[in-house]
């Protein structure tokens, strides 16, 4: 007598016992339906070889937020197609996924004349601090930056100058700092710049001394965008990645 439970269909043919009680004893070899299948189907295995439904999680898995550290956040390192041979700049998988649409925008706008590489959106309080530091790092790497501290002449209409700067830049970066988190709810200049940049797929958030949880409290749309983060790394590393991103 077979060690498995014999089940018959209406046509009298036996069915596999595994769905009811699993293969017992000799496994598939003693099942009235499965015996002999391994030879016909090239190693067909019994139901016992499959995980139970309980082993699967009902919660979807999302990639973690990106981090500027080459090996952290995002499941190890990756090399973007725009990174030149011999480059020592390290990226996470998430960073490559995040920056690829931005790179496509850079390439589409590469032939347009008189465009700056980057428009730097920042809080007013950061103009002589973190924003200036990032601007200087980018410029030292050959990136042309529209930076209000350098590009709005004395007496020039402020908002009109910003409007021209937005139109004349390939991509935008927004420096998210504690000062930026305070300024966005007030609806100041940075908020207006951000509204324009969010309309197009050309915005890279740069987290600096702020978290995505903090950002989500003041701007859900911006917080939905992955970007780069200076946490655990130097701002110079972020500048390296941005410089590679916009180089054509």
Secondary structure, 3 states (H helix, E strand, C coil): CCCCCCEECCCCCEECCHHHHCCCCCHHHHCCCCCCHHHHCCCCCCHHHCCCHHHCCCCCCCCCCCCCCCCCCCCCEECCCCCCCCCCCCEEHHHHHHHHHHHHHHHHCCCCCCCEEEEEECCHHHCCCHHHHHHHHHHHCCCCEECHHHHCCCCCCHHHHHHHHHHCEEEEEEEECHHHHHHHCCCCHHHHHHHHHHCCCCEEEEECCCCHHHHHCCCHHHHCCCCEECCCCCHHHHHHHHHHHHCC
